[in-house]
Each structure stands twice: as structure tokens, then as C-alpha cells.
């Protein structure tokens, strides 16, 4: 497990600090972020080689053929979570509406009254991307987090503690990017929404989100029996979180894409999913 952590974390942090962050506004960043997402898988493979259990990778990592309905269900759960977060945002003083590029797109093509149609189209596209290309990209992380690490933690702890621990570690893996402002500043969102200063406040908010979301992804992994289900959920987060950010105006620490409203909404979704799973067992 120490080997896993070294291989998953060290190259990612080095890439963040010396390459990605200094070049954040360049086209080079996107492919590097994709490469970064596969370090947890590399860590899992190296760890299994050391453990001499690579032959058993399918069972340990959950790399089994998924059902299309499971991928779709995983994606729809994420849509439900962000929709709930949008509903919770006004309770935290966040303004709901159409902002930034979404507002410009609505005005340029169909007018503000047709914004709901544009949002619906983007959500459908987000689901399609989430269960396909985005899922394949997110698989690089999920094989490491909800594949190898969750399996190893589950040998020692119950599912709740294991999934929470993996979620916290998942959040810590993003620290250099979050400190720089990823998900919490105009650098990564748009000039059309307010932003918060980067730093410890953002890191804590992000870890709360990954903890809540991590529990849900672990439940999908265990209940649906493969790592592709959480990869589809993760991929959907990556495809639609920005859309929900464009529908809120206010503190990014509180609102989507990764504010406290999101942490709270996925805590609720995770609790409901956990109750349903327990009832079925």
C-alpha cells in the first residue's frame, strides 16, 4: 500500500507543481490532467506486482464487464445529486440563475427564455459523455481508489470507514490543484461567476465533497460489482459540474461545482443509497 501511495501521489504532485499549474491557461493542460488521472491505476498495478497478486486483478480491482443500465444509473444519481445541491444553494445565500458562458449562449442563440432547453441538452450530453469517454478517463482514478485501495481497506475495516477513508485520500490527491484555485476560482470556471481565494478553506471544502461522493462511489462499486459504475459516476461529475456552476452565483465554497451544498447533497444521496443497499442484503 505504501508503494501504491508513492506511485499515485508523487508523480501527480510533481506534474501539478512544475507543469500543470504554471501552464494552466494553455492547451497543454487538458491532456496532462488526463495523464495525471492514470497514476492511481499505475500505483495499483505496481502494488499488485509486489504483492504477487496481479493474476487476481479482476476480482481485486473490480474490472468486470458492466451492464449498460448500471452505468446509466450511476450517471443519473450524479445528476440527482447536483440537482439537489442546486436546490440547497439558495439556503446558503447563493443566487440561482443563468450566468457566465451559459447566459451568453442562451442570449446568442435562443434567448434567456429557452435556457431550460439548453440546460437539458447539456445534461443529456453530460450523461452521454459521463458513461462513455469521460468514464474511460475517470477509470484511471477509479481503478486505484475504488478498485485497489477500497479492496485493501475493506479487508481491515467496514465499508463505511473504508469508503470514507478512500474519499479523504482522494481529496488529498488533488491538493496542489485546489490550493491553486481549481474548482474554486475564475481560473478554472469563468469570469462570469464569483470566486473565492484559494487555500486551506478550498481544500477543506473539496475534501468534504470527495468524502461524501467517495461513499456513494464505493456503494456503487460494491453493490453493482464493478469499478466501471463509479467511473461512470465520476465521469458524469466531470462533465456536468461546470454546468451547475454556471447556474449559481456566489461563494464557490458553498455552491457547485465543489462547495458545501454539493457535499451536503451527496451525503444525503449516499445515506439513501446505503439504506437501500442494506435493505436489499
PAZAPA-4460 file (N, C-alpha, C; in steps of 0.05 Angstrom, whole numbers, plus 32768, in hexadecimal, padded with zeros to 4 digits):
% residues 281
    n_x    n_y    n_z   ca_x   ca_y   ca_z    c_x    c_y    c_z   seq   type   mol
   8011   7FE8   8000   8000   8000   8000   8011   8019   8000     1      X     A
   8028   8018   800E   803B   802F   800D   8044   8034   7FF1     2      X     A
   804A   801F   7FE2   8052   8022   7FC6   803C   802E   7FB6     3      X     A
   8023   8026   7FBB   800C   8031   7FAD   800B   804F   7FB1     4      X     A
   800E   8058   7FCA   800C   8074   7FD1   8023   8084   7FC4     5      X     A
   803A   8079   7FC4   8051   8087   7FB7   804D   808B   7F99     6      X     A
   8045   8075   7F8C   8041   8076   7F6F   8029   8088   7F67     7      X     A
   8014   8087   7F77   7FFC   8097   7F71   8000   80B4   7F77     8      X     A
   800E   80BB   7F8D   800F   80D7   7F96   8027   80E6   7F8B     9      X     A
   803F   80DB   7F8C   8057   80EA   7F86   8058   80F5   7F69    10      X     A
   8054   80E4   7F55   8054   80EF   7F3A   803E   8103   7F35    11      X     A
   8026   80FF   7F42   8010   8112   7F3E   8017   812D   7F4A    12      X     A
   8023   812E   7F62   802A   8147   7F6E   8040   8155   7F5F    13      X     A
   8054   8145   7F55   806A   8151   7F45   805F   815D   7F2C    14      X     A
   804D   814F   7F1E   8041   8159   7F06   8031   8172   7F0B    15      X     A
   8022   8172   7F21   8012   818A   7F28   8023   81A3   7F2C    16      X     A
   8037   819F   7F3E   8047   81B6   7F47   8059   81C2   7F31    17      X     A
   8065   81B0   7F21   8079   81B9   7F0E   806F   81BC   7EF1    18      X     A
   8059   81B0   7EEB   8050   81B1   7ECF   8033   81BC   7ECC    19      X     A
   8020   81B0   7EDA   8004   81B7   7ED6   7FFD   81D3   7EE0    20      X     A
   8004   81D9   7EF8   7FFD   81F3   7F04   800B   820A   7EF5    21      X     A
   8025   8208   7EEF   8031   821F   7EE0   8025   8223   7EC4    22      X     A
   8019   820E   7EB9   800E   8210   7E9D   7FF0   820E   7E9D    23      X     A
   7FE3   8217   7EB2   7FC6   8211   7EB6   7FB5   821B   7E9F    24      X     A
   7FBC   8231   7E91   7FAC   823C   7E7C   7FB3   8232   7E60    25      X     A
   7FC4   821E   7E5F   7FCD   8214   7E45   7FBF   81FA   7E3E    26      X     A
   7FBE   81F4   7E24   7FB1   81DC   7E1B   7FBF   81C3   7E24    27      X     A
   7FD8   81C6   7E2C   7FE7   81AF   7E36   7FDB   81A3   7E4F    28      X     A
   7FCC   81B2   7E5E   7FC3   81AA   7E79   7FAF   8193   7E77    29      X     A
   7F9C   8193   7E65   7F87   817E   7E64   7F93   8162   7E61    30      X     A
   7FA5   815D   7E4D   7FB0   8142   7E4B   7FC1   813A   7E63    31      X     A
   7FCE   814E   7E70   7FDE   8148   7E87   7FCC   8140   7E9F    32      X     A
   7FB5   814E   7EA1   7FA2   8146   7EB6   7F97   812A   7EB2    33      X     A
   7F94   8122   7E99   7F8B   8106   7E93   7FA1   80F2   7E9A    34      X     A
   7FBA   80F9   7E93   7FD0   80E8   7E9B   7FD2   80E5   7EB9    35      X     A
   7FCE   80FB   7EC7   7FCF   80FC   7EE4   7FBB   80E8   7EF0    36      X     A
   7FA4   80E5   7EE4   7F8E   80D4   7EEF   7F95   80B7   7EEE    37      X     A
   7FAA   80AF   7EE0   7FB1   8093   7EDE   7FC8   808A   7EF1    38      X     A
   7FD2   809D   7F00   7FE7   8095   7F14   7FDC   8082   7F2A    39      X     A
   7FC2   8085   7F33   7FB8   8072   7F46   7FB7   8055   7F3B    40      X     A
   7FB0   8053   7F21   7FB0   8038   7F15   7FCC   802D   7F13    41      X     A
   7FDF   803E   7F0C   7FFB   8035   7F0C   8004   802C   7F28    42      X     A
   7FFC   803B   7F3C   8002   8033   7F58   7FF6   8018   7F5F    43      X     A
   7FDD   8013   7F56   7FD0   7FFA   7F5B   7FDE   7FE3   7F4E    44      X     A
   7FE6   7FE7   7F35   7FF4   7FD1   7F26   800F   7FCB   7F33    45      X     A
   801E   7FDF   7F3A   8038   7FDB   7F47   8034   7FCD   7F62    46      X     A
   8020   7FD6   7F72   801B   7FCA   7F8C   8014   7FAC   7F89    47      X     A
   8003   7FA6   7F75   7FFB   7F8A   7F71   8013   7F79   7F68    48      X     A
   8025   7F84   7F58   803D   7F76   7F50   804E   7F6F   7F69    49      X     A
   8051   7F83   7F7B   8061   7F7E   7F93   8053   7F69   7FA5    50      X     A
   8038   7F6A   7FA6   8029   7F57   7FB6   8027   7F3B   7FA8    51      X     A
   8030   7F3A   7F8F   802E   7F22   7F7F   8010   7F19   7F7C    52      X     A
   7FFF   7F2D   7F78   7FE3   7F27   7F75   7FD7   7F33   7F5B    53      X     A
   7FE9   7F3A   7F49   7FDF   7F45   7F30   7FCD   7F32   7F21    54      X     A
   7FD1   7F18   7F24   7FC1   7F04   7F17   7FA3   7F06   7F20    55      X     A
   7F9F   7F12   7F38   7F84   7F14   7F43   7F79   7F31   7F40    56      X     A
   7F83   7F3F   7F2C   7F7C   7F5C   7F2A   7F5F   7F60   7F25    57      X     A
   7F51   7F4F   7F17   7F35   7F53   7F11   7F24   7F54   7F2A    58      X     A
   7F29   7F42   7F3C   7F1A   7F41   7F55   7F21   7F58   7F67    59      X     A
   7F3B   7F5D   7F6A   7F44   7F72   7F7D   7F3C   7F8E   7F73    60      X     A
   7F3F   7F93   7F5A   7F3A   7FAE   7F4F   7F1E   7FB1   7F45    61      X     A
   7F0F   7F9C   7F42   7EF3   7F9E   7F39   7EF1   7FA3   7F1B    62      X     A
   7F05   7F99   7F0C   7F05   7F9E   7EEF   7EF5   7F87   7EE2    63      X     A
   7EDB   7F89   7EE4   7ECA   7F76   7ED7   7EB6   7F84   7EC5    64      X     A
   7EAB   7F77   7EB2   7E9A   7F83   7E9F   7E81   7F8F   7EAC    65      X     A
   7E7C   7FA9   7EA8   7E65   7FB6   7EB4   7E4C   7FB3   7EA3    66      X     A
   7E35   7FB7   7EAF   7E1C   7FB9   7EA0   7E16   7FD6   7E99    67      X     A
   7E0C   7FDA   7E82   7E06   7FF6   7E79   7DF3   8004   7E8D    68      X     A
   7DE0   7FF6   7E98   7DCD   8002   7EAA   7DDB   800B   7EC4    69      X     A
   7DF0   7FFC   7ECC   7DFF   8004   7EE4   7E0F   801E   7EDF    70      X     A
   7E1A   8021   7EC7   7E28   803A   7EC0   7E14   8051   7EC0    71      X     A
   7DFD   804D   7EB4   7DE9   8062   7EB2   7DDF   8069   7ECD    72      X     A
   7DDA   8055   7EDE   7DD1   805B   7EFA   7DE5   806B   7F09    73      X     A
   7DFF   8064   7F06   7E14   8073   7F14   7E15   8090   7F0B    74      X     A
   7E11   8094   7EF1   7E11   80AF   7EE6   7DF9   80BF   7EF0    75      X     A
   7DE2   80B3   7EF0   7DC9   80C1   7EF8   7DCA   80C8   7F16    76      X     A
   7DD7   80B8   7F26   7DDA   80BE   7F43   7DEA   80D8   7F46    77      X     A
   7DFE   80DC   7F36   7E0E   80F4   7F37   7DFD   810C   7F2F    78      X     A
   7DED   810A   7F1A   7DDB   811F   7F12   7DC8   8126   7F29    79      X     A
   7DBE   8112   7F37   7DAC   8116   7F4D   7DBA   8125   7F64    80      X     A
   7DD3   811E   7F69   7DE3   812A   7F7E   7DE8   8148   7F78    81      X     A
   7DEF   814E   7F60   7DF4   816A   7F59   7DDA   817B   7F58    82      X     A
   7DC5   816E   7F50   7DAB   817C   7F50   7DA3   8183   7F6C    83      X     A
   7DA7   8170   7F7F   7DA1   8175   7F9B   7DB4   818C   7FA6    84      X     A
   7DCD   818B   7F9E   7DE0   81A0   7FA6   7DD6   81BC   7F9C    85      X     A
   7DCC   81BC   7F84   7DC1   81D5   7F79   7DAA   81DF   7F8A    86      X     A
   7D99   81CC   7F93   7D82   81D4   7FA4   7D8B   81DD   7FBF    87      X     A
   7DA1   81D3   7FCA   7DAB   81DA   7FE4   7DBA   81F5   7FE4    88      X     A
   7DC5   81FC   7FCD   7DD6   8214   7FCB   7DC8   822E   7FD5    89      X     A
   7DAF   8233   7FCE   7DA2   824C   7FD8   7DA1   824E   7FF6    90      X     A
   7D9F   8236   8003   7D9F   8236   8021   7DB9   823F   802C    91      X     A
   7DCE   8240   801C   7DE9   8248   8024   7DF0   8264   8019    92      X     A
   7DDB   8271   800F   7DE0   828C   8005   7DEA   828E   7FE8    93      X     A
   7DE8   8278   7FD9   7DF2   8277   7FBE   7DDB   827E   7FAB    94      X     A
   7DE0   828F   7F98   7DCC   8297   7F84   7DCB   8282   7F6E    95      X     A
   7DB3   827B   7F66   7DAE   8267   7F51   7DA5   8276   7F38    96      X     A
   7DB0   826E   7F21   7DA8   827A   7F08   7DBA   826F   7EF1    97      X     A
   7DBE   827F   7EDD   7DCE   8278   7EC6   7DE5   828D   7EC5    98      X     A
   7DFE   8283   7EC7   7E14   8296   7EC8   7E2B   828D   7EB6    99      X     A
   7E3E   829F   7EB2   7E56   8299   7EA3   7E51   8291   7E86   100      X     A
   7E60   827E   7E7C   7E5D   8275   7E60   7E41   826A   7E5A   101      X     A
   7E34   825E   7E6F   7E1A   8253   7E6B   7E06   8269   7E64   102      X     A
   7E09   8280   7E71   7DF7   8297   7E6C   7DFD   82A2   7E50   103      X     A
   7E16   82A4   7E49   7E1E   82AE   7E2F   7E13   829C   7E19   104      X     A
   7E15   8281   7E1D   7E0C   826E   7E09   7DED   8270   7E06   105      X     A
   7DDF   8273   7E1C   7DC2   8275   7E1B   7DBA   828E   7E0C   106      X     A
   7DC7   82A4   7E12   7DC0   82BD   7E05   7DC7   82BD   7DE7   107      X     A
   7DDD   82B0   7DE0   7DE6   82B1   7DC4   7DD5   82A0   7DB2   108      X     A
   7DCB   8289   7DBC   7DBE   8277   7DAA   7D9F   8275   7DAE   109      X     A
   7D96   8272   7DC6   7D7A   826D   7DCA   7D6C   8281   7DDC   110      X     A
   7D7B   8291   7DEA   7D70   82A3   7DFD   7D6E   8297   7E18   111      X     A
   7D6D   82A8   7E2D   7D6D   829F   7E48   7D55   828C   7E4E   112      X     A
   7D3E   8291   7E42   7D27   8280   7E48   7D2B   8263   7E40   113      X     A
   7D3D   825F   7E2D   7D42   8243   7E24   7D5A   8237   7E33   114      X     A
   7D63   8243   7E49   7D7A   8239   7E57   7D76   821C   7E61   115      X     A
   7D5D   8216   7E69   7D57   81FB   7E74   7D5C   81E6   7E5E   116      X     A
   7D57   81ED   7E45   7D5C   81DA   7E30   7D7A   81D5   7E2D   117      X     A
   7D89   81EB   7E2E   7DA6   81E9   7E2C   7DB1   81D8   7E43   118      X     A
   7DA8   81DD   7E5B   7DB1   81CE   7E72   7DAA   81B1   7E6F   119      X     A
   7D92   81AB   7E66   7D8A   818F   7E62   7D9C   8181   7E4D   120      X     A
   7DA3   818F   7E38   7DB5   8184   7E23   7DD0   817E   7E2F   121      X     A
   7DDB   8191   7E3E   7DF5   818E   7E4A   7DF5   8177   7E5F   122      X     A
   7DDF   8173   7E6D   7DDE   815D   7E80   7DDE   8142   7E71   123      X     A
   7DCE   8141   7E5B   7DCE   8128   7E4B   7DEA   8122   7E40   124      X     A
   7DF7   8137   7E36   7E12   8134   7E2B   7E25   812C   7E42   125      X     A
   7E21   8137   7E5A   7E32   8130   7E70   7E2F   8113   7E78   126      X     A
   7E16   8109   7E77   7E11   80ED   7E7D   7E1F   80DB   7E69   127      X     A
   7E1B   80E2   7E4F   7E28   80D3   7E39   7E46   80D2   7E3C   128      X     A
   7E52   80E9   7E42   7E6F   80EA   7E46   7E77   80DB   7E5F   129      X     A
   7E67   80DE   7E74   7E6D   80D3   7E8E   7E6F   80B5   7E8E   130      X     A
   7E5E   80A7   7E7E   7E5E   808A   7E7D   7E70   807F   7E67   131      X     A
   7E7C   8091   7E58   7E8E   8088   7E42   7EAA   8092   7E45   132      X     A
   7EB1   80A7   7E36   7ECD   80B0   7E36   7ED6   80BA   7E51   133      X     A
   7EC5   80C9   7E5F   7ECD   80D2   7E7A   7ED1   80BB   7E8D   134      X     A
   7EC0   80A7   7E8B   7EC3   808F   7E9C   7EDE   8082   7E97   135      X     A
   7EE6   8080   7E7E   7F00   8073   7E78   7F17   8083   7E84   136      X     A
   7F15   809E   7E83   7F2A   80AF   7E8F   7F29   80AC   7EAD   137      X     A
   7F11   80AD   7EB9   7F0F   80AB   7ED7   7F17   808F   7EE1   138      X     A
   7F16   807B   7ECF   7F1D   8060   7ED7   7F3A   8060   7EE2   139      X     A
   7F4B   8072   7ED8   7F66   8073   7EE1   7F68   8078   7EFF   140      X     A
   7F56   8089   7F09   7F55   808E   7F26   7F46   8077   7F34   141      X     A
   7F30   806F   7F29   7F1E   805C   7F37   7F2B   8041   7F3B   142      X     A
   7F3B   8038   7F29   7F49   801E   7F2D   7F5B   8020   7F46   143      X     A
   7F67   8038   7F4A   7F77   803C   7F61   7F67   8040   7F7B   144      X     A
   7F54   8052   7F7B   7F45   8059   7F93   7F30   8045   7F9A   145      X     A
   7F1C   8041   7F89   7F06   802E   7F8F   7F0C   8011   7F87   146      X     A
   7F24   800D   7F79   7F2C   7FF3   7F73   7F40   7FE8   7F88   147      X     A
   7F59   7FEF   7F85   7F6E   7FE5   7F97   7F6B   7FEE   7FB4   148      X     A
   7F6A   8009   7FB8   7F6B   8013   7FD3   7F52   800B   7FE3   149      X     A
   7F3A   800D   7FD7   7F22   8005   7FE6   7F23   7FE7   7FED   150      X     A
   7F2D   7FD6   7FDA   7F2F   7FBA   7FE0   7F42   7FB4   7FF7   151      X     A
   7F58   7FC2   7FF8   7F6C   7FBE   800E   7F61   7FC8   8028   152      X     A
   7F54   7FDF   8028   7F49   7FEA   8041   7F32   7FD8   804B   153      X     A
   7F23   7FCD   8039   7F0C   7FBD   8040   7F14   7FA3   804D   154      X     A
   7F2D   7F9B   804A   7F38   7F83   8057   7F3C   7F88   8075   155      X     A
   7F3D   7FA2   807D   7F43   7FA9   8098   7F2C   7FB7   80A6   156      X     A
   7F1C   7FC6   8096   7F06   7FD7   80A2   7EEC   7FD1   8094   157      X     A
   7ED6   7FDC   80A0   7EBC   7FD9   8093   7EBA   7FEC   807B   158      X     A
   7EA5   7FE9   806B   7EA2   7FF8   8053   7EA1   8016   8058   159      X     A
   7E92   801E   806D   7E8F   803A   8073   7EAA   8048   8079   160      X     A
   7EBA   803C   808A   7ED4   8048   8091   7EE7   8046   8079   161      X     A
   7EE6   8030   806B   7EF8   802D   8053   7EF2   8041   803E   162      X     A
   7ED8   8045   8037   7ED1   8057   8022   7ED6   8074   802A   163      X     A
   7ED2   807B   8044   7ED8   8096   804D   7EF6   809B   804C   164      X     A
   7F06   8088   8054   7F23   808B   8054   7F2D   808F   8037   165      X     A
   7F23   807F   8024   7F2B   8082   8008   7F22   809D   7FFE   166      X     A
   7F0B   80A6   8005   7F01   80C0   7FFC   7F13   80D7   8006   167      X     A
   7F1C   80D5   801F   7F2E   80EA   8029   7F49   80E9   801A   168      X     A
   7F53   80D2   8016   7F6D   80CF   8008   7F6A   80D9   7FEB   169      X     A
   7F54   80D3   7FDF   7F4D   80DD   7FC4   7F4E   80FB   7FC3   170      X     A
   7F43   8108   7FD8   7F44   8125   7FD9   7F60   8130   7FDD   171      X     A
   7F70   8123   7FEE   7F8B   812C   7FF3   7F9C   8129   7FDA   172      X     A
   7F96   8116   7FC8   7FA4   8112   7FAF   7FA2   812B   7F9D   173      X     A
   7F8E   813B   7FA1   7F89   8153   7F90   7F94   816D   7F9D   174      X     A
   7FA1   816B   7FB4   7FA8   8183   7FC3   7FB7   8199   7FB3   175      X     A
   7FCC   8193   7FA4   7FDA   81A9   7F96   7FC7   81B8   7F83   176      X     A
   7FB6   81AA   7F75   7FA3   81B8   7F63   7F8E   81C8   7F72   177      X     A
   7F85   81BE   7F88   7F70   81CC   7F98   7F7C   81E5   7FA5   178      X     A
   7F94   81E3   7FAF   7FA2   81FA   7FBB   7FA5   8210   7FA6   179      X     A
   7FAA   8208   7F8E   7FAE   821B   7F78   7F94   8228   7F6F   180      X     A
   7F7D   821B   7F76   7F63   8227   7F6F   7F52   8215   7F5E   181      X     A
   7F5A   81FD   7F57   7F4A   81EB   7F47   7F2F   81E6   7F54   182      X     A
   7F19   81EA   7F45   7EFE   81E7   7F4E   7EF4   81FE   7F60   183      X     A
   7F06   8210   7F68   7EFD   8225   7F7A   7F05   8241   7F71   184      X     A
   7F10   8244   7F5A   7F18   825F   7F50   7F10   8263   7F33   185      X     A
   7F12   827C   7F2A   7F0B   8282   7F0F   7F1F   8276   7EFB   186      X     A
   7F36   826E   7F05   7F4A   8262   7EF4   7F3F   8249   7EE6   187      X     A
   7F2F   823A   7EF4   7F24   8221   7EE9   7F06   8222   7EE3   188      X     A
   7EF9   8237   7EEB   7EDC   8238   7EE6   7ED6   824C   7ED1   189      X     A
   7ED3   8265   7ED7   7ECF   827A   7EC4   7ED0   8295   7ED1   190      X     A
   7ED2   82AA   7EC2   7ED1   82C4   7ECD   7EB5   82CD   7ED4   191      X     A
   7EA1   82BC   7ECD   7E85   82C3   7ED1   7E7A   82BA   7EEC   192      X     A
   7E8B   82AD   7EFD   7E82   82A5   7F17   7E96   82AF   7F2C   193      X     A
   7E8C   82B3   7F44   7E9E   82BC   7F59   7EB1   82A5   7F61   194      X     A
   7EC7   82AC   7F6E   7EDA   8298   7F76   7EE4   829D   7F92   195      X     A
   7EEF   8289   7F9E   7EFA   828B   7FB9   7F19   8289   7FB8   196      X     A
   7F26   8294   7FCB   7F43   8291   7FCC   7F4A   8274   7FD0   197      X     A
   7F60   826B   7FC4   7F69   8250   7FC7   7F76   824C   7FE2   198      X     A
   7F7A   8233   7FEA   7F88   822E   8002   7F7A   8218   8013   199      X     A
   7F7F   8219   802D   7F75   8205   803F   7F56   8202   803F   200      X     A
   7F48   8219   803D   7F2B   8219   803C   7F21   8208   8025   201      X     A
   7F2D   820B   800D   7F25   81FC   7FF6   7F2C   81DF   7FF9   202      X     A
   7F43   81D9   8004   7F4B   81BD   8008   7F38   81AE   801A   203      X     A
   7F30   81BB   8030   7F1D   81AE   8043   7F02   81AA   8036   204      X     A
   7EF9   81BE   8027   7EDF   81BA   8019   7EE0   81A3   8005   205      X     A
   7EF7   81A2   7FF6   7EF9   818D   7FE2   7EFA   8171   7FEF   206      X     A
   7F08   816F   8005   7F0A   8155   8013   7EEF   814C   801D   207      X     A
   7EDE   8160   8026   7EC3   8159   802E   7EB3   814E   8017   208      X     A
   7EB7   815A   7FFF   7EA9   8150   7FE7   7EB3   8134   7FDF   209      X     A
   7ECD   8130   7FDE   7ED8   8116   7FD7   7ED1   8100   7FEB   210      X     A
   7ECE   8108   8005   7EC6   80F5   8019   7EAA   80EC   8015   211      X     A
   7E97   80FF   8010   7E7B   80F8   800C   7E78   80E8   7FF1   212      X     A
   7E85   80F3   7FDD   7E83   80E6   7FC2   7E91   80CB   7FC3   213      X     A
   7EA7   80C9   7FD2   7EB6   80B0   7FD4   7EA6   809A   7FE0   214      X     A
   7E95   80A0   7FF3   7E84   808C   7FFF   7E70   8081   7FEA   215      X     A
   7E65   8094   7FDB   7E52   808C   7FC6   7E5F   807A   7FB1   216      X     A
   7E77   8082   7FA8   7E85   8073   7F93   7E8D   8057   7F9E   217      X     A
   7E94   8056   7FB7   7E9A   803C   7FC3   7E82   802A   7FC4   218      X     A
   7E6A   8036   7FCA   7E52   8026   7FCB   7E4B   801C   7FAF   219      X     A
   7E50   802C   7F9A   7E4B   8023   7F7F   7E5E   800C   7F78   220      X     A
   7E77   800F   7F80   7E8B   7FFA   7F7B   7E84   7FE0   7F87   221      X     A
   7E7C   7FE0   7FA0   7E75   7FC8   7FAE   7E5B   7FBC   7FA5   222      X     A
   7E46   7FCD   7FA3   7E2B   7FC3   7F9D   7E29   7FB9   7F80   223      X     A
   7E36   7FC8   7F6E   7E33   7FC1   7F51   7E4A   7FAE   7F48   224      X     A
   7E5E   7FAA   7F59   7E71   7F95   7F55   7E88   7F9B   7F41   225      X     A
   7E8B   7FB4   7F39   7EA1   7FBA   7F27   7EAA   7FD7   7F2B   226      X     A
   7EC2   7FDD   7F21   7ECD   7FF8   7F25   7EC4   800B   7F0F   227      X     A
   7EB7   8001   7EFA   7EAE   8012   7EE4   7E96   8023   7EED   228      X     A
   7E86   8019   7F00   7E6F   8029   7F0A   7E79   8043   7F17   229      X     A
   7E8B   8042   7F2B   7E95   805B   7F36   7EA4   806C   7F21   230      X     A
   7EB0   805F   7F0E   7EBE   806E   7EF8   7EAA   807E   7EE8   231      X     A
   7E92   8073   7EE3   7E7D   8081   7ED5   7E73   8098   7EE5   232      X     A
   7E70   8094   7F00   7E67   80A9   7F11   7E7C   80BF   7F12   233      X     A
   7E95   80B8   7F16   7EAB   80CB   7F16   7EAD   80DA   7EFC   234      X     A
   7EAA   80CC   7EE6   7EAA   80D9   7ECB   7E94   80EC   7EC8   235      X     A
   7E7C   80E6   7ED3   7E66   80F9   7ED2   7E6A   8112   7EE2   236      X     A
   7E77   810F   7EF9   7E7E   8126   7F09   7E90   8139   7EF9   237      X     A
   7EA4   812D   7EEB   7EB6   813D   7EDB   7EA8   814B   7EC4   238      X     A
   7E93   813F   7EBA   7E85   814A   7EA2   7E70   815F   7EA9   239      X     A
   7E64   815D   7EC1   7E4D   816F   7EC6   7E51   8182   7EDE   240      X     A
   7E66   817F   7EED   7E6A   8190   7F05   7E6D   81AE   7EFC   241      X     A
   7E7B   81B3   7EE6   7E7E   81CE   7EDD   7E63   81DB   7ED5   242      X     A
   7E52   81CA   7EC9   7E37   81D4   7EC1   7E28   81DF   7ED9   243      X     A
   7E29   81CF   7EEF   7E1A   81D8   7F07   7E28   81F0   7F14   244      X     A
   7E42   81F3   7F10   7E50   820B   7F1A   7E46   8224   7F0C   245      X     A
   7E40   8221   7EF2   7E36   8238   7EE2   7E19   823F   7EE9   246      X     A
   7E0C   822E   7EF9   7DF1   8234   7F02   7DF0   8240   7F1E   247      X     A
   7E07   8246   7F29   7E09   8252   7F44   7E1B   826A   7F44   248      X     A
   7E16   827C   7F55   7E27   8294   7F58   7E2B   8299   7F76   249      X     A
   7E43   8297   7F7F   7E49   829B   7F9C   7E62   828D   7FA3   250      X     A
   7E66   8288   7FBD   7E7E   827B   7FC7   7E82   8260   7FBB   251      X     A
   7E98   825A   7FAF   7E9F   8240   7FA5   7EA4   822C   7FBB   252      X     A
   7EA9   8235   7FD3   7EAC   8223   7FEA   7E91   8217   7FF1   253      X     A
   7E7B   8224   7FEA   7E61   821B   7FF1   7E52   820E   7FD9   254      X     A
   7E57   8217   7FC1   7E47   820F   7FAA   7E56   81FB   7F98   255      X     A
   7E48   81F0   7F84   7E56   81DF   7F70   7E6C   81EF   7F62   256      X     A
   7E81   81E2   7F58   7E82   81C5   7F53   7E8B   81B4   7F6B   257      X     A
   7E98   81BF   7F80   7EA2   81AF   7F96   7EA0   81BD   7FB0   258      X     A
   7E89   81CA   7FB5   7E85   81D8   7FCE   7E76   81C7   7FE3   259      X     A
   7E70   81D3   7FF9   7E63   81C5   800F   7E47   81BB   8008   260      X     A
   7E39   81C9   7FF6   7E1F   81C0   7FEE   7E22   81A5   7FDF   261      X     A
   7E37   81A1   7FD0   7E3C   8188   7FC2   7E43   8172   7FD6   262      X     A
   7E54   8179   7FEA   7E5B   8165   7FFF   7E42   815C   800E   263      X     A
   7E30   816F   8014   7E18   8168   8023   7E05   8157   8012   264      X     A
   7E02   815F   7FF8   7DEF   8150   7FE7   7DF8   8133   7FE3   265      X     A
   7E12   812F   7FDF   7E1C   8114   7FDB   7E1D   8104   7FF5   266      X     A
   7E1E   8112   800B   7E1C   8104   8025   7E00   80F8   8027   267      X     A
   7DEC   8107   801F   7DD0   80FE   801F   7DCC   80E7   800C   268      X     A
   7DD7   80EA   7FF3   7DD4   80D5   7FDF   7DE2   80BC   7FE8   269      X     A
   7DFA   80BE   7FF4   7E09   80A7   7FFE   7DFA   8099   8014   270      X     A
   7DED   80A8   8026   7DDE   809D   803C   7DC6   808D   8032   271      X     A
   7DB8   8098   801E   7DA1   808A   8012   7DAA   8071   8004   272      X     A
   7DC0   8073   7FF5   7DCB   805B   7FE6   7DD4   8046   7FFA   273      X     A
   7DE1   804E   8010   7DEA   803B   8024   7DD3   802D   8031   274      X     A
   7DBE   803C   8037   7DA6   8031   8043   7D99   801D   8030   275      X     A
   7D97   8023   8017   7D8B   8011   8003   7D9B   7FF8   8000   276      X     A
   7DB6   7FFB   7FFF   7DC8   7FE3   7FFD   7DC4   7FD1   8015   277      X     A
   7DC5   7FDD   802D   7DC2   7FCE   8046   7DA7   7FBF   8046   278      X     A
   7D92   7FCB   803C   7D78   7FBF   803C   7D77   7FA7   8029   279      X     A
   7D86   7FA8   8014   7D86   7F93   8000   7D97   7F7B   8009   280      X     A
   7DAA   7F7F   801A   7DBD   7F6A   8022   7DAF   7F57   8036   281      X     A
***
